[in-house]
Amino acid sequence: MALHRRSIEMLLDLVDNKLTSMQVIDREDAREMALLEAAKRELEALAGIKRTASVVPIEAGRRPAQRMAV
């Protein structure tokens, strides 16, 4: 069964939306994110397109909280 390019692009958009809204809290979330990223690469290969945006987990960009002097 072959998918039309338009269908693949729609699926890519859905996967991108899921990835950007995900918050990785535990290993299960990390596994799901890895699976979604793999699915995204497969869909891009099927469509023959390459998107440059990548997802960075929110926690990765945060600095540790600093205590305020009282």
mmCIF file as Biopython writes it, N, C-alpha, C and O atoms, coordinates in Angstrom:
data_model
#
loop_
_atom_site.group_PDB
_atom_site.id
_atom_site.type_symbol
_atom_site.label_atom_id
_atom_site.label_alt_id
_atom_site.label_comp_id
_atom_site.label_asym_id
_atom_site.label_entity_id
_atom_site.label_seq_id
_atom_site.pdbx_PDB_ins_code
_atom_site.Cartn_x
_atom_site.Cartn_y
_atom_site.Cartn_z
_atom_site.occupancy
_atom_site.B_iso_or_equiv
_atom_site.auth_seq_id
_atom_site.auth_asym_id
_atom_site.pdbx_PDB_model_num
ATOM 1   N N  . MET A ? 1  ? 0.836  -1.176 0.000  1.0 0.0 1  A 1 
ATOM 2   C CA . MET A ? 1  ? 0.000  0.000  0.000  1.0 0.0 1  A 1 
ATOM 3   C C  . MET A ? 1  ? 0.887  1.248  0.000  1.0 0.0 1  A 1 
ATOM 4   O O  . MET A ? 1  ? 1.732  1.419  0.878  1.0 0.0 1  A 1 
ATOM 5   N N  . ALA A ? 2  ? 0.690  2.085  -0.959 1.0 0.0 2  A 1 
ATOM 6   C CA . ALA A ? 2  ? 1.468  3.316  -1.073 1.0 0.0 2  A 1 
ATOM 7   C C  . ALA A ? 2  ? 0.662  4.491  -0.524 1.0 0.0 2  A 1 
ATOM 8   O O  . ALA A ? 2  ? -0.560 4.551  -0.666 1.0 0.0 2  A 1 
ATOM 9   N N  . LEU A ? 3  ? 1.360  5.401  0.089  1.0 0.0 3  A 1 
ATOM 10  C CA . LEU A ? 3  ? 0.724  6.613  0.599  1.0 0.0 3  A 1 
ATOM 11  C C  . LEU A ? 3  ? 1.001  7.765  -0.358 1.0 0.0 3  A 1 
ATOM 12  O O  . LEU A ? 3  ? 2.084  7.861  -0.936 1.0 0.0 3  A 1 
ATOM 13  N N  . HIS A ? 4  ? 0.023  8.626  -0.515 1.0 0.0 4  A 1 
ATOM 14  C CA . HIS A ? 4  ? 0.206  9.818  -1.322 1.0 0.0 4  A 1 
ATOM 15  C C  . HIS A ? 4  ? 1.088  10.805 -0.556 1.0 0.0 4  A 1 
ATOM 16  O O  . HIS A ? 4  ? 1.115  10.807 0.675  1.0 0.0 4  A 1 
ATOM 17  N N  . ARG A ? 5  ? 1.793  11.627 -1.292 1.0 0.0 5  A 1 
ATOM 18  C CA . ARG A ? 5  ? 2.689  12.617 -0.672 1.0 0.0 5  A 1 
ATOM 19  C C  . ARG A ? 5  ? 1.926  13.510 0.301  1.0 0.0 5  A 1 
ATOM 20  O O  . ARG A ? 5  ? 2.436  13.848 1.370  1.0 0.0 5  A 1 
ATOM 21  N N  . ARG A ? 6  ? 0.722  13.884 -0.064 1.0 0.0 6  A 1 
ATOM 22  C CA . ARG A ? 6  ? -0.096 14.750 0.802  1.0 0.0 6  A 1 
ATOM 23  C C  . ARG A ? 6  ? -0.401 14.050 2.134  1.0 0.0 6  A 1 
ATOM 24  O O  . ARG A ? 6  ? -0.387 14.690 3.185  1.0 0.0 6  A 1 
ATOM 25  N N  . SER A ? 7  ? -0.669 12.765 2.095  1.0 0.0 7  A 1 
ATOM 26  C CA . SER A ? 7  ? -0.930 12.001 3.315  1.0 0.0 7  A 1 
ATOM 27  C C  . SER A ? 7  ? 0.318  11.922 4.184  1.0 0.0 7  A 1 
ATOM 28  O O  . SER A ? 7  ? 0.242  12.043 5.406  1.0 0.0 7  A 1 
ATOM 29  N N  . ILE A ? 8  ? 1.462  11.720 3.549  1.0 0.0 8  A 1 
ATOM 30  C CA . ILE A ? 8  ? 2.726  11.645 4.289  1.0 0.0 8  A 1 
ATOM 31  C C  . ILE A ? 8  ? 3.025  12.989 4.955  1.0 0.0 8  A 1 
ATOM 32  O O  . ILE A ? 8  ? 3.463  13.027 6.105  1.0 0.0 8  A 1 
ATOM 33  N N  . GLU A ? 9  ? 2.792  14.082 4.246  1.0 0.0 9  A 1 
ATOM 34  C CA . GLU A ? 9  ? 3.027  15.401 4.821  1.0 0.0 9  A 1 
ATOM 35  C C  . GLU A ? 9  ? 2.094  15.666 6.005  1.0 0.0 9  A 1 
ATOM 36  O O  . GLU A ? 9  ? 2.494  16.285 6.991  1.0 0.0 9  A 1 
ATOM 37  N N  . MET A ? 10 ? 0.853  15.197 5.900  1.0 0.0 10 A 1 
ATOM 38  C CA . MET A ? 10 ? -0.092 15.346 7.003  1.0 0.0 10 A 1 
ATOM 39  C C  . MET A ? 10 ? 0.387  14.554 8.222  1.0 0.0 10 A 1 
ATOM 40  O O  . MET A ? 10 ? 0.330  15.046 9.349  1.0 0.0 10 A 1 
ATOM 41  N N  . LEU A ? 11 ? 0.856  13.335 7.994  1.0 0.0 11 A 1 
ATOM 42  C CA . LEU A ? 11 ? 1.381  12.524 9.088  1.0 0.0 11 A 1 
ATOM 43  C C  . LEU A ? 11 ? 2.627  13.163 9.709  1.0 0.0 11 A 1 
ATOM 44  O O  . LEU A ? 11 ? 2.798  13.137 10.928 1.0 0.0 11 A 1 
ATOM 45  N N  . LEU A ? 12 ? 3.490  13.734 8.872  1.0 0.0 12 A 1 
ATOM 46  C CA . LEU A ? 12 ? 4.668  14.446 9.376  1.0 0.0 12 A 1 
ATOM 47  C C  . LEU A ? 12 ? 4.272  15.616 10.269 1.0 0.0 12 A 1 
ATOM 48  O O  . LEU A ? 12 ? 4.880  15.840 11.315 1.0 0.0 12 A 1 
ATOM 49  N N  . ASP A ? 13 ? 3.258  16.356 9.854  1.0 0.0 13 A 1 
ATOM 50  C CA . ASP A ? 13 ? 2.786  17.473 10.675 1.0 0.0 13 A 1 
ATOM 51  C C  . ASP A ? 13 ? 2.260  16.980 12.023 1.0 0.0 13 A 1 
ATOM 52  O O  . ASP A ? 13 ? 2.518  17.594 13.058 1.0 0.0 13 A 1 
ATOM 53  N N  . LEU A ? 14 ? 1.529  15.877 12.006 1.0 0.0 14 A 1 
ATOM 54  C CA . LEU A ? 14 ? 0.999  15.319 13.255 1.0 0.0 14 A 1 
ATOM 55  C C  . LEU A ? 14 ? 2.118  14.846 14.180 1.0 0.0 14 A 1 
ATOM 56  O O  . LEU A ? 14 ? 2.070  15.066 15.390 1.0 0.0 14 A 1 
ATOM 57  N N  . VAL A ? 15 ? 3.117  14.198 13.602 1.0 0.0 15 A 1 
ATOM 58  C CA . VAL A ? 15 ? 4.256  13.731 14.405 1.0 0.0 15 A 1 
ATOM 59  C C  . VAL A ? 15 ? 5.011  14.935 14.962 1.0 0.0 15 A 1 
ATOM 60  O O  . VAL A ? 15 ? 5.401  14.927 16.130 1.0 0.0 15 A 1 
ATOM 61  N N  . ASP A ? 16 ? 5.224  15.968 14.148 1.0 0.0 16 A 1 
ATOM 62  C CA . ASP A ? 16 ? 5.895  17.187 14.614 1.0 0.0 16 A 1 
ATOM 63  C C  . ASP A ? 16 ? 5.127  17.834 15.763 1.0 0.0 16 A 1 
ATOM 64  O O  . ASP A ? 16 ? 5.721  18.261 16.753 1.0 0.0 16 A 1 
ATOM 65  N N  . ASN A ? 17 ? 3.804  17.906 15.626 1.0 0.0 17 A 1 
ATOM 66  C CA . ASN A ? 17 ? 2.988  18.485 16.690 1.0 0.0 17 A 1 
ATOM 67  C C  . ASN A ? 17 ? 3.136  17.710 17.994 1.0 0.0 17 A 1 
ATOM 68  O O  . ASN A ? 17 ? 3.263  18.301 19.066 1.0 0.0 17 A 1 
ATOM 69  N N  . LYS A ? 18 ? 3.119  16.401 17.896 1.0 0.0 18 A 1 
ATOM 70  C CA . LYS A ? 18 ? 3.265  15.562 19.087 1.0 0.0 18 A 1 
ATOM 71  C C  . LYS A ? 18 ? 4.638  15.770 19.716 1.0 0.0 18 A 1 
ATOM 72  O O  . LYS A ? 18 ? 4.754  15.908 20.934 1.0 0.0 18 A 1 
ATOM 73  N N  . LEU A ? 19 ? 5.675  15.793 18.886 1.0 0.0 19 A 1 
ATOM 74  C CA . LEU A ? 19 ? 7.037  15.974 19.403 1.0 0.0 19 A 1 
ATOM 75  C C  . LEU A ? 19 ? 7.221  17.327 20.089 1.0 0.0 19 A 1 
ATOM 76  O O  . LEU A ? 19 ? 7.865  17.406 21.135 1.0 0.0 19 A 1 
ATOM 77  N N  . THR A ? 20 ? 6.666  18.382 19.514 1.0 0.0 20 A 1 
ATOM 78  C CA . THR A ? 20 ? 6.850  19.707 20.107 1.0 0.0 20 A 1 
ATOM 79  C C  . THR A ? 20 ? 6.048  19.888 21.380 1.0 0.0 20 A 1 
ATOM 80  O O  . THR A ? 20 ? 6.392  20.728 22.211 1.0 0.0 20 A 1 
ATOM 81  N N  . SER A ? 21 ? 4.987  19.118 21.550 1.0 0.0 21 A 1 
ATOM 82  C CA . SER A ? 21 ? 4.180  19.263 22.762 1.0 0.0 21 A 1 
ATOM 83  C C  . SER A ? 21 ? 4.589  18.292 23.865 1.0 0.0 21 A 1 
ATOM 84  O O  . SER A ? 21 ? 4.087  18.385 24.985 1.0 0.0 21 A 1 
ATOM 85  N N  . MET A ? 22 ? 5.486  17.369 23.565 1.0 0.0 22 A 1 
ATOM 86  C CA . MET A ? 22 ? 5.885  16.361 24.555 1.0 0.0 22 A 1 
ATOM 87  C C  . MET A ? 22 ? 6.796  16.941 25.624 1.0 0.0 22 A 1 
ATOM 88  O O  . MET A ? 22 ? 7.634  17.802 25.358 1.0 0.0 22 A 1 
ATOM 89  N N  . GLN A ? 23 ? 6.608  16.450 26.829 1.0 0.0 23 A 1 
ATOM 90  C CA . GLN A ? 23 ? 7.526  16.734 27.919 1.0 0.0 23 A 1 
ATOM 91  C C  . GLN A ? 23 ? 8.071  15.395 28.390 1.0 0.0 23 A 1 
ATOM 92  O O  . GLN A ? 23 ? 7.318  14.534 28.845 1.0 0.0 23 A 1 
ATOM 93  N N  . VAL A ? 24 ? 9.375  15.226 28.280 1.0 0.0 24 A 1 
ATOM 94  C CA . VAL A ? 24 ? 9.991  13.964 28.675 1.0 0.0 24 A 1 
ATOM 95  C C  . VAL A ? 24 ? 10.201 13.985 30.187 1.0 0.0 24 A 1 
ATOM 96  O O  . VAL A ? 24 ? 10.992 14.764 30.718 1.0 0.0 24 A 1 
ATOM 97  N N  . ILE A ? 25 ? 9.471  13.112 30.849 1.0 0.0 25 A 1 
ATOM 98  C CA . ILE A ? 25 ? 9.531  13.024 32.309 1.0 0.0 25 A 1 
ATOM 99  C C  . ILE A ? 25 ? 10.279 11.769 32.752 1.0 0.0 25 A 1 
ATOM 100 O O  . ILE A ? 25 ? 11.041 11.793 33.719 1.0 0.0 25 A 1 
ATOM 101 N N  . ASP A ? 26 ? 10.050 10.678 32.030 1.0 0.0 26 A 1 
ATOM 102 C CA . ASP A ? 26 ? 10.650 9.406  32.430 1.0 0.0 26 A 1 
ATOM 103 C C  . ASP A ? 26 ? 11.131 8.639  31.195 1.0 0.0 26 A 1 
ATOM 104 O O  . ASP A ? 26 ? 11.072 9.129  30.067 1.0 0.0 26 A 1 
ATOM 105 N N  . ARG A ? 27 ? 11.608 7.422  31.453 1.0 0.0 27 A 1 
ATOM 106 C CA . ARG A ? 27 ? 12.156 6.612  30.347 1.0 0.0 27 A 1 
ATOM 107 C C  . ARG A ? 27 ? 11.099 6.258  29.313 1.0 0.0 27 A 1 
ATOM 108 O O  . ARG A ? 27 ? 11.392 6.188  28.119 1.0 0.0 27 A 1 
ATOM 109 N N  . GLU A ? 28 ? 9.887  6.037  29.761 1.0 0.0 28 A 1 
ATOM 110 C CA . GLU A ? 28 ? 8.817  5.703  28.824 1.0 0.0 28 A 1 
ATOM 111 C C  . GLU A ? 28 ? 8.575  6.862  27.849 1.0 0.0 28 A 1 
ATOM 112 O O  . GLU A ? 28 ? 8.379  6.640  26.654 1.0 0.0 28 A 1 
ATOM 113 N N  . ASP A ? 29 ? 8.589  8.087  28.361 1.0 0.0 29 A 1 
ATOM 114 C CA . ASP A ? 29 ? 8.442  9.262  27.500 1.0 0.0 29 A 1 
ATOM 115 C C  . ASP A ? 29 ? 9.620  9.371  26.533 1.0 0.0 29 A 1 
ATOM 116 O O  . ASP A ? 29 ? 9.438  9.711  25.364 1.0 0.0 29 A 1 
ATOM 117 N N  . ALA A ? 30 ? 10.824 9.082  27.022 1.0 0.0 30 A 1 
ATOM 118 C CA . ALA A ? 30 ? 12.017 9.137  26.165 1.0 0.0 30 A 1 
ATOM 119 C C  . ALA A ? 30 ? 11.926 8.098  25.055 1.0 0.0 30 A 1 
ATOM 120 O O  . ALA A ? 30 ? 12.304 8.372  23.915 1.0 0.0 30 A 1 
ATOM 121 N N  . ARG A ? 31 ? 11.425 6.905  25.380 1.0 0.0 31 A 1 
ATOM 122 C CA . ARG A ? 31 ? 11.238 5.862  24.363 1.0 0.0 31 A 1 
ATOM 123 C C  . ARG A ? 31 ? 10.220 6.299  23.320 1.0 0.0 31 A 1 
ATOM 124 O O  . ARG A ? 31 ? 10.430 6.120  22.120 1.0 0.0 31 A 1 
ATOM 125 N N  . GLU A ? 32 ? 9.113  6.876  23.788 1.0 0.0 32 A 1 
ATOM 126 C CA . GLU A ? 32 ? 8.085  7.332  22.863 1.0 0.0 32 A 1 
ATOM 127 C C  . GLU A ? 32 ? 8.632  8.415  21.941 1.0 0.0 32 A 1 
ATOM 128 O O  . GLU A ? 32 ? 8.329  8.429  20.748 1.0 0.0 32 A 1 
ATOM 129 N N  . MET A ? 33 ? 9.440  9.326  22.494 1.0 0.0 33 A 1 
ATOM 130 C CA . MET A ? 33 ? 10.028 10.380 21.677 1.0 0.0 33 A 1 
ATOM 131 C C  . MET A ? 33 ? 10.969 9.787  20.631 1.0 0.0 33 A 1 
ATOM 132 O O  . MET A ? 33 ? 10.973 10.219 19.479 1.0 0.0 33 A 1 
ATOM 133 N N  . ALA A ? 34 ? 11.758 8.807  21.030 1.0 0.0 34 A 1 
ATOM 134 C CA . ALA A ? 34 ? 12.674 8.161  20.086 1.0 0.0 34 A 1 
ATOM 135 C C  . ALA A ? 34 ? 11.893 7.469  18.969 1.0 0.0 34 A 1 
ATOM 136 O O  . ALA A ? 34 ? 12.288 7.530  17.805 1.0 0.0 34 A 1 
ATOM 137 N N  . LEU A ? 35 ? 10.791 6.814  19.319 1.0 0.0 35 A 1 
ATOM 138 C CA . LEU A ? 35 ? 9.963  6.157  18.305 1.0 0.0 35 A 1 
ATOM 139 C C  . LEU A ? 35 ? 9.343  7.167  17.354 1.0 0.0 35 A 1 
ATOM 140 O O  . LEU A ? 35 ? 9.288  6.936  16.147 1.0 0.0 35 A 1 
ATOM 141 N N  . LEU A ? 36 ? 8.879  8.279  17.891 1.0 0.0 36 A 1 
ATOM 142 C CA . LEU A ? 36 ? 8.295  9.324  17.042 1.0 0.0 36 A 1 
ATOM 143 C C  . LEU A ? 36 ? 9.338  9.932  16.112 1.0 0.0 36 A 1 
ATOM 144 O O  . LEU A ? 36 ? 9.046  10.208 14.948 1.0 0.0 36 A 1 
ATOM 145 N N  . GLU A ? 37 ? 10.551 10.141 16.618 1.0 0.0 37 A 1 
ATOM 146 C CA . GLU A ? 37 ? 11.616 10.680 15.770 1.0 0.0 37 A 1 
ATOM 147 C C  . GLU A ? 37 ? 11.990 9.699  14.664 1.0 0.0 37 A 1 
ATOM 148 O O  . GLU A ? 37 ? 12.269 10.106 13.536 1.0 0.0 37 A 1 
ATOM 149 N N  . ALA A ? 38 ? 11.994 8.399  14.989 1.0 0.0 38 A 1 
ATOM 150 C CA . ALA A ? 38 ? 12.274 7.381  13.968 1.0 0.0 38 A 1 
ATOM 151 C C  . ALA A ? 38 ? 11.158 7.352  12.926 1.0 0.0 38 A 1 
ATOM 152 O O  . ALA A ? 38 ? 11.425 7.241  11.730 1.0 0.0 38 A 1 
ATOM 153 N N  . ALA A ? 39 ? 9.915  7.452  13.377 1.0 0.0 39 A 1 
ATOM 154 C CA . ALA A ? 39 ? 8.781  7.476  12.449 1.0 0.0 39 A 1 
ATOM 155 C C  . ALA A ? 39 ? 8.869  8.702  11.543 1.0 0.0 39 A 1 
ATOM 156 O O  . ALA A ? 39 ? 8.570  8.626  10.351 1.0 0.0 39 A 1 
ATOM 157 N N  . LYS A ? 40 ? 9.281  9.825  12.116 1.0 0.0 40 A 1 
ATOM 158 C CA . LYS A ? 40 ? 9.431  11.051 11.333 1.0 0.0 40 A 1 
ATOM 159 C C  . LYS A ? 40 ? 10.488 10.881 10.243 1.0 0.0 40 A 1 
ATOM 160 O O  . LYS A ? 40 ? 10.283 11.293 9.101  1.0 0.0 40 A 1 
ATOM 161 N N  . ARG A ? 41 ? 11.624 10.269 10.603 1.0 0.0 41 A 1 
ATOM 162 C CA . ARG A ? 41 ? 12.676 10.026 9.599  1.0 0.0 41 A 1 
ATOM 163 C C  . ARG A ? 41 ? 12.180 9.098  8.492  1.0 0.0 41 A 1 
ATOM 164 O O  . ARG A ? 41 ? 12.491 9.312  7.320  1.0 0.0 41 A 1 
ATOM 165 N N  . GLU A ? 42 ? 11.415 8.075  8.855  1.0 0.0 42 A 1 
ATOM 166 C CA . GLU A ? 42 ? 10.884 7.149  7.850  1.0 0.0 42 A 1 
ATOM 167 C C  . GLU A ? 42 ? 9.909  7.858  6.920  1.0 0.0 42 A 1 
ATOM 168 O O  . GLU A ? 42 ? 9.948  7.667  5.704  1.0 0.0 42 A 1 
ATOM 169 N N  . LEU A ? 43 ? 9.035  8.677  7.496  1.0 0.0 43 A 1 
ATOM 170 C CA . LEU A ? 43 ? 8.074  9.413  6.667  1.0 0.0 43 A 1 
ATOM 171 C C  . LEU A ? 43 ? 8.785  10.390 5.740  1.0 0.0 43 A 1 
ATOM 172 O O  . LEU A ? 43 ? 8.407  10.539 4.578  1.0 0.0 43 A 1 
ATOM 173 N N  . GLU A ? 44 ? 9.822  11.060 6.259  1.0 0.0 44 A 1 
ATOM 174 C CA . GLU A ? 44 ? 10.596 11.978 5.417  1.0 0.0 44 A 1 
ATOM 175 C C  . GLU A ? 44 ? 11.269 11.229 4.274  1.0 0.0 44 A 1 
ATOM 176 O O  . GLU A ? 44 ? 11.324 11.729 3.150  1.0 0.0 44 A 1 
ATOM 177 N N  . ALA A ? 45 ? 11.776 10.042 4.552  1.0 0.0 45 A 1 
ATOM 178 C CA . ALA A ? 45 ? 12.409 9.236  3.504  1.0 0.0 45 A 1 
ATOM 179 C C  . ALA A ? 45 ? 11.381 8.819  2.448  1.0 0.0 45 A 1 
ATOM 180 O O  . ALA A ? 45 ? 11.674 8.823  1.252  1.0 0.0 45 A 1 
ATOM 181 N N  . LEU A ? 46 ? 10.184 8.461  2.898  1.0 0.0 46 A 1 
ATOM 182 C CA . LEU A ? 46 ? 9.128  8.087  1.955  1.0 0.0 46 A 1 
ATOM 183 C C  . LEU A ? 46 ? 8.750  9.259  1.048  1.0 0.0 46 A 1 
ATOM 184 O O  . LEU A ? 46 ? 8.527  9.090  -0.150 1.0 0.0 46 A 1 
ATOM 185 N N  . ALA A ? 47 ? 8.685  10.432 1.640  1.0 0.0 47 A 1 
ATOM 186 C CA . ALA A ? 47 ? 8.278  11.613 0.880  1.0 0.0 47 A 1 
ATOM 187 C C  . ALA A ? 47 ? 9.433  12.223 0.104  1.0 0.0 47 A 1 
ATOM 188 O O  . ALA A ? 47 ? 9.218  13.037 -0.794 1.0 0.0 47 A 1 
ATOM 189 N N  . GLY A ? 48 ? 10.660 11.835 0.446  1.0 0.0 48 A 1 
ATOM 190 C CA . GLY A ? 48 ? 11.822 12.395 -0.225 1.0 0.0 48 A 1 
ATOM 191 C C  . GLY A ? 48 ? 12.099 13.824 0.183  1.0 0.0 48 A 1 
ATOM 192 O O  . GLY A ? 48 ? 12.624 14.614 -0.601 1.0 0.0 48 A 1 
ATOM 193 N N  . ILE A ? 49 ? 11.738 14.157 1.433  1.0 0.0 49 A 1 
ATOM 194 C CA . ILE A ? 49 ? 11.982 15.514 1.925  1.0 0.0 49 A 1 
ATOM 195 C C  . ILE A ? 49 ? 12.803 15.443 3.204  1.0 0.0 49 A 1 
ATOM 196 O O  . ILE A ? 49 ? 12.836 14.422 3.892  1.0 0.0 49 A 1 
ATOM 197 N N  . LYS A ? 50 ? 13.459 16.550 3.499  1.0 0.0 50 A 1 
ATOM 198 C CA . LYS A ? 50 ? 14.255 16.625 4.724  1.0 0.0 50 A 1 
ATOM 199 C C  . LYS A ? 50 ? 13.908 17.924 5.422  1.0 0.0 50 A 1 
ATOM 200 O O  . LYS A ? 50 ? 14.093 19.010 4.872  1.0 0.0 50 A 1 
ATOM 201 N N  . ARG A ? 51 ? 13.406 17.803 6.631  1.0 0.0 51 A 1 
ATOM 202 C CA . ARG A ? 51 ? 13.112 18.983 7.444  1.0 0.0 51 A 1 
ATOM 203 C C  . ARG A ? 51 ? 14.273 19.194 8.394  1.0 0.0 51 A 1 
ATOM 204 O O  . ARG A ? 51 ? 14.880 18.231 8.863  1.0 0.0 51 A 1 
ATOM 205 N N  . THR A ? 52 ? 14.586 20.447 8.682  1.0 0.0 52 A 1 
ATOM 206 C CA . THR A ? 52 ? 15.755 20.738 9.501  1.0 0.0 52 A 1 
ATOM 207 C C  . THR A ? 52 ? 15.436 20.947 10.970 1.0 0.0 52 A 1 
ATOM 208 O O  . THR A ? 52 ? 16.333 20.867 11.809 1.0 0.0 52 A 1 
ATOM 209 N N  . ALA A ? 53 ? 14.190 21.211 11.297 1.0 0.0 53 A 1 
ATOM 210 C CA . ALA A ? 53 ? 13.848 21.464 12.702 1.0 0.0 53 A 1 
ATOM 211 C C  . ALA A ? 53 ? 13.985 20.190 13.518 1.0 0.0 53 A 1 
ATOM 212 O O  . ALA A ? 53 ? 13.592 19.107 13.084 1.0 0.0 53 A 1 
ATOM 213 N N  . SER A ? 54 ? 14.549 20.345 14.707 1.0 0.0 54 A 1 
ATOM 214 C CA . SER A ? 54 ? 14.642 19.207 15.613 1.0 0.0 54 A 1 
ATOM 215 C C  . SER A ? 54 ? 14.031 19.594 16.945 1.0 0.0 54 A 1 
ATOM 216 O O  . SER A ? 54 ? 13.899 20.775 17.267 1.0 0.0 54 A 1 
ATOM 217 N N  . VAL A ? 55 ? 13.670 18.604 17.697 1.0 0.0 55 A 1 
ATOM 218 C CA . VAL A ? 55 ? 13.006 18.822 18.974 1.0 0.0 55 A 1 
ATOM 219 C C  . VAL A ? 55 ? 14.021 18.678 20.092 1.0 0.0 55 A 1 
ATOM 220 O O  . VAL A ? 55 ? 14.794 17.720 20.125 1.0 0.0 55 A 1 
ATOM 221 N N  . VAL A ? 56 ? 14.014 19.635 21.005 1.0 0.0 56 A 1 
ATOM 222 C CA . VAL A ? 56 ? 14.870 19.576 22.179 1.0 0.0 56 A 1 
ATOM 223 C C  . VAL A ? 56 ? 13.955 19.515 23.384 1.0 0.0 56 A 1 
ATOM 224 O O  . VAL A ? 56 ? 13.110 20.393 23.561 1.0 0.0 56 A 1 
ATOM 225 N N  . PRO A ? 57 ? 14.106 18.488 24.221 1.0 0.0 57 A 1 
ATOM 226 C CA . PRO A ? 57 ? 13.246 18.407 25.399 1.0 0.0 57 A 1 
ATOM 227 C C  . PRO A ? 57 ? 13.361 19.663 26.249 1.0 0.0 57 A 1 
ATOM 228 O O  . PRO A ? 57 ? 14.446 20.230 26.378 1.0 0.0 57 A 1 
ATOM 229 N N  . ILE A ? 58 ? 12.263 20.095 26.823 1.0 0.0 58 A 1 
ATOM 230 C CA . ILE A ? 58 ? 12.230 21.319 27.615 1.0 0.0 58 A 1 
ATOM 231 C C  . ILE A ? 58 ? 13.230 21.259 28.759 1.0 0.0 58 A 1 
ATOM 232 O O  . ILE A ? 58 ? 13.915 22.244 29.031 1.0 0.0 58 A 1 
ATOM 233 N N  . GLU A ? 59 ? 13.323 20.138 29.418 1.0 0.0 59 A 1 
ATOM 234 C CA . GLU A ? 59 ? 14.208 19.998 30.563 1.0 0.0 59 A 1 
ATOM 235 C C  . GLU A ? 59 ? 15.677 20.184 30.184 1.0 0.0 59 A 1 
ATOM 236 O O  . GLU A ? 59 ? 16.474 20.622 31.014 1.0 0.0 59 A 1 
ATOM 237 N N  . ALA A ? 60 ? 16.040 19.862 28.964 1.0 0.0 60 A 1 
ATOM 238 C CA . ALA A ? 60 ? 17.439 19.943 28.549 1.0 0.0 60 A 1 
ATOM 239 C C  . ALA A ? 60 ? 17.936 21.383 28.501 1.0 0.0 60 A 1 
ATOM 240 O O  . ALA A ? 60 ? 19.126 21.631 28.693 1.0 0.0 60 A 1 
ATOM 241 N N  . GLY A ? 61 ? 17.048 22.325 28.249 1.0 0.0 61 A 1 
ATOM 242 C CA . GLY A ? 61 ? 17.461 23.700 28.124 1.0 0.0 61 A 1 
ATOM 243 C C  . GLY A ? 61 ? 17.387 24.502 29.412 1.0 0.0 61 A 1 
ATOM 244 O O  . GLY A ? 61 ? 17.818 25.655 29.442 1.0 0.0 61 A 1 
ATOM 245 N N  . ARG A ? 62 ? 16.855 23.923 30.464 1.0 0.0 62 A 1 
ATOM 246 C CA . ARG A ? 62 ? 16.690 24.651 31.716 1.0 0.0 62 A 1 
ATOM 247 C C  . ARG A ? 62 ? 17.937 24.614 32.567 1.0 0.0 62 A 1 
ATOM 248 O O  . ARG A ? 62 ? 18.679 23.631 32.585 1.0 0.0 62 A 1 
ATOM 249 N N  . ARG A ? 63 ? 18.145 25.694 33.262 1.0 0.0 63 A 1 
ATOM 250 C CA . ARG A ? 63 ? 19.236 25.753 34.222 1.0 0.0 63 A 1 
ATOM 251 C C  . ARG A ? 63 ? 18.697 25.353 35.591 1.0 0.0 63 A 1 
ATOM 252 O O  . ARG A ? 63 ? 17.508 25.526 35.862 1.0 0.0 63 A 1 
ATOM 253 N N  . PRO A ? 64 ? 19.551 24.825 36.449 1.0 0.0 64 A 1 
ATOM 254 C CA . PRO A ? 64 ? 19.080 24.494 37.788 1.0 0.0 64 A 1 
ATOM 255 C C  . PRO A ? 64 ? 18.604 25.752 38.508 1.0 0.0 64 A 1 
ATOM 256 O O  . PRO A ? 64 ? 19.165 26.833 38.329 1.0 0.0 64 A 1 
ATOM 257 N N  . ALA A ? 65 ? 17.579 25.598 39.310 1.0 0.0 65 A 1 
ATOM 258 C CA . ALA A ? 65 ? 17.028 26.731 40.060 1.0 0.0 65 A 1 
ATOM 259 C C  . ALA A ? 65 ? 18.055 27.249 41.048 1.0 0.0 65 A 1 
ATOM 260 O O  . ALA A ? 65 ? 18.746 26.476 41.712 1.0 0.0 65 A 1 
ATOM 261 N N  . GLN A ? 66 ? 18.145 28.552 41.136 1.0 0.0 66 A 1 
ATOM 262 C CA . GLN A ? 66 ? 19.072 29.159 42.086 1.0 0.0 66 A 1 
ATOM 263 C C  . GLN A ? 66 ? 18.284 29.644 43.288 1.0 0.0 66 A 1 
ATOM 264 O O  . GLN A ? 66 ? 17.172 30.156 43.152 1.0 0.0 66 A 1 
ATOM 265 N N  . ARG A ? 67 ? 18.865 29.479 44.458 1.0 0.0 67 A 1 
ATOM 266 C CA . ARG A ? 67 ? 18.207 29.940 45.660 1.0 0.0 67 A 1 
ATOM 267 C C  . ARG A ? 67 ? 18.423 31.424 45.834 1.0 0.0 67 A 1 
ATOM 268 O O  . ARG A ? 67 ? 19.500 31.950 45.553 1.0 0.0 67 A 1 
ATOM 269 N N  . MET A ? 68 ? 17.396 32.086 46.297 1.0 0.0 68 A 1 
ATOM 270 C CA . MET A ? 68 ? 17.486 33.515 46.534 1.0 0.0 68 A 1 
ATOM 271 C C  . MET A ? 68 ? 17.883 33.749 47.990 1.0 0.0 68 A 1 
ATOM 272 O O  . MET A ? 68 ? 17.414 33.053 48.891 1.0 0.0 68 A 1 
ATOM 273 N N  . ALA A ? 69 ? 18.732 34.714 48.206 1.0 0.0 69 A 1 
ATOM 274 C CA . ALA A ? 69 ? 19.133 35.064 49.572 1.0 0.0 69 A 1 
ATOM 275 C C  . ALA A ? 69 ? 17.973 35.727 50.277 1.0 0.0 69 A 1 
ATOM 276 O O  . ALA A ? 69 ? 17.300 36.593 49.718 1.0 0.0 69 A 1 
ATOM 277 N N  . VAL A ? 70 ? 17.745 35.315 51.505 1.0 0.0 70 A 1 
ATOM 278 C CA . VAL A ? 70 ? 16.619 35.869 52.268 1.0 0.0 70 A 1 
ATOM 279 C C  . VAL A ? 70 ? 17.129 36.819 53.322 1.0 0.0 70 A 1 
ATOM 280 O O  . VAL A ? 70 ? 16.339 37.392 54.071 1.0 0.0 70 A 1 
#
